[in-house]
């Protein structure tokens, strides 16, 4: 199924309560990162996991419980270091995208050079037109 503007609207029309529930939990997880310290974040995360476990009849929410439980230490590590995996995930996304566009390259060196070039930030000097 393609996710164009019409199909997303259609999904919201078909499942408004279910998507509202998902959004509410997503926002609770997002607010977790605004906690004052690791202890407060741990309490918030434990509450989210308990509330998700209490939801009946939605296997997707139970998958989310398993993921949050398995990644709990990684999530809470943010409060010790202040670091996330956002930069690494961004690089991973760029590599995957170029892997898809480069389908059919026969030369591995060319593929590696293309990936490396994609990861180099582009900084062009400001040109004055006056």
C-alpha contacts under 8 A as a table, 3 or more apart, distances in Angstrom:
res1	aa1	res2	aa2	distance
2	X	7	X	7.30
3	X	6	X	7.77
3	X	7	X	5.60
3	X	8	X	6.25
4	X	7	X	5.40
4	X	8	X	6.49
5	X	8	X	5.47
5	X	9	X	6.38
6	X	9	X	5.21
6	X	10	X	6.05
7	X	10	X	4.83
7	X	11	X	6.12
8	X	11	X	4.99
8	X	12	X	6.31
9	X	12	X	5.13
9	X	13	X	6.20
10	X	13	X	5.02
10	X	14	X	6.16
11	X	14	X	5.12
11	X	15	X	6.02
11	X	16	X	7.85
12	X	15	X	5.36
12	X	16	X	5.10
12	X	19	X	6.86
13	X	16	X	5.88
15	X	18	X	5.44
15	X	19	X	6.10
16	X	19	X	5.36
16	X	20	X	6.00
17	X	20	X	5.08
17	X	21	X	6.17
18	X	21	X	5.12
18	X	22	X	6.37
19	X	22	X	5.00
19	X	23	X	6.07
20	X	23	X	5.05
20	X	24	X	6.10
21	X	24	X	5.13
21	X	25	X	6.47
22	X	25	X	5.35
22	X	26	X	6.10
23	X	26	X	4.91
23	X	27	X	6.10
24	X	27	X	5.24
24	X	28	X	6.34
25	X	28	X	4.94
25	X	29	X	6.28
25	X	48	X	7.49
26	X	29	X	5.21
26	X	30	X	6.24
27	X	30	X	4.90
27	X	31	X	6.08
28	X	31	X	5.10
28	X	32	X	6.29
28	X	48	X	7.33
29	X	32	X	5.04
29	X	33	X	7.45
29	X	45	X	7.45
29	X	48	X	7.57
30	X	33	X	5.97
30	X	34	X	7.81
31	X	34	X	5.35
31	X	35	X	7.31
32	X	35	X	5.64
32	X	41	X	5.83
32	X	44	X	6.45
32	X	45	X	7.02
33	X	41	X	7.25
35	X	38	X	7.49
35	X	40	X	6.04
35	X	41	X	5.41
36	X	40	X	6.52
36	X	41	X	7.49
37	X	40	X	5.52
37	X	41	X	6.26
37	X	79	X	6.18
38	X	41	X	4.98
38	X	42	X	6.00
38	X	76	X	6.22
38	X	79	X	5.26
38	X	80	X	7.16
39	X	42	X	5.07
39	X	43	X	6.35
40	X	43	X	5.17
40	X	44	X	6.27
41	X	44	X	5.03
41	X	45	X	6.04
41	X	76	X	7.02
42	X	45	X	5.07
42	X	46	X	6.02
42	X	76	X	6.92
43	X	46	X	5.14
43	X	47	X	6.17
44	X	47	X	5.13
44	X	48	X	6.22
45	X	48	X	5.03
45	X	49	X	6.16
45	X	72	X	7.92
46	X	49	X	5.14
46	X	50	X	6.10
47	X	50	X	5.06
47	X	51	X	6.05
48	X	51	X	5.12
48	X	52	X	6.06
49	X	52	X	5.08
49	X	53	X	6.14
49	X	65	X	5.75
49	X	68	X	7.20
49	X	69	X	7.41
50	X	53	X	5.06
50	X	54	X	6.33
51	X	54	X	5.04
51	X	55	X	6.68
52	X	55	X	5.35
52	X	61	X	6.27
52	X	62	X	6.96
52	X	64	X	7.99
52	X	65	X	6.42
53	X	56	X	7.59
53	X	61	X	7.77
53	X	62	X	6.56
53	X	65	X	6.81
55	X	58	X	7.01
55	X	61	X	7.54
58	X	61	X	5.64
58	X	62	X	6.88
59	X	62	X	5.04
59	X	63	X	6.36
60	X	63	X	5.10
60	X	64	X	6.41
61	X	64	X	4.93
61	X	65	X	6.34
62	X	65	X	4.88
62	X	66	X	6.41
63	X	66	X	5.16
63	X	67	X	6.28
64	X	67	X	5.01
64	X	68	X	6.05
65	X	68	X	5.20
65	X	69	X	5.96
66	X	69	X	5.14
66	X	70	X	5.98
67	X	70	X	5.13
67	X	71	X	6.01
68	X	71	X	5.15
68	X	72	X	5.61
69	X	72	X	5.17
70	X	73	X	7.77
71	X	74	X	5.26
71	X	75	X	6.17
72	X	75	X	5.14
72	X	76	X	6.18
73	X	76	X	5.16
73	X	77	X	5.98
74	X	77	X	5.06
74	X	78	X	7.17
75	X	78	X	5.92
76	X	79	X	5.67
76	X	80	X	7.35
77	X	80	X	5.19
77	X	81	X	6.31
77	X	82	X	7.76
77	X	83	X	7.95
78	X	81	X	5.34
78	X	82	X	4.77
78	X	83	X	5.39
78	X	84	X	6.22
79	X	82	X	5.54
84	X	87	X	7.70
85	X	88	X	5.37
85	X	89	X	6.02
86	X	89	X	5.06
86	X	90	X	6.08
87	X	90	X	5.02
87	X	91	X	6.33
88	X	91	X	5.13
88	X	92	X	6.10
89	X	92	X	4.92
89	X	93	X	6.10
90	X	93	X	5.06
90	X	94	X	6.36
91	X	94	X	5.10
91	X	95	X	6.24
91	X	119	X	7.03
92	X	95	X	5.16
92	X	96	X	6.15
93	X	96	X	5.16
93	X	97	X	6.07
94	X	97	X	5.12
94	X	98	X	6.21
94	X	115	X	7.99
94	X	118	X	7.27
94	X	119	X	7.34
95	X	98	X	5.24
95	X	99	X	6.03
95	X	115	X	6.19
96	X	99	X	4.95
96	X	100	X	6.32
97	X	100	X	5.24
97	X	101	X	6.40
98	X	101	X	4.98
98	X	102	X	5.76
98	X	114	X	7.84
98	X	115	X	6.61
98	X	118	X	7.99
99	X	102	X	5.13
99	X	103	X	6.41
100	X	103	X	5.60
102	X	105	X	5.92
102	X	111	X	7.17
105	X	108	X	7.27
105	X	110	X	7.60
105	X	111	X	6.68
107	X	110	X	5.45
107	X	111	X	6.58
108	X	111	X	5.04
108	X	112	X	6.19
109	X	112	X	5.11
109	X	113	X	6.12
110	X	113	X	5.13
110	X	114	X	6.12
111	X	114	X	5.11
111	X	115	X	6.32
112	X	115	X	5.17
112	X	116	X	6.16
113	X	116	X	5.07
113	X	117	X	6.02
114	X	117	X	5.13
114	X	118	X	6.19
115	X	118	X	5.05
115	X	119	X	6.41
116	X	119	X	5.21
116	X	120	X	6.55
117	X	120	X	5.34
118	X	121	X	7.76
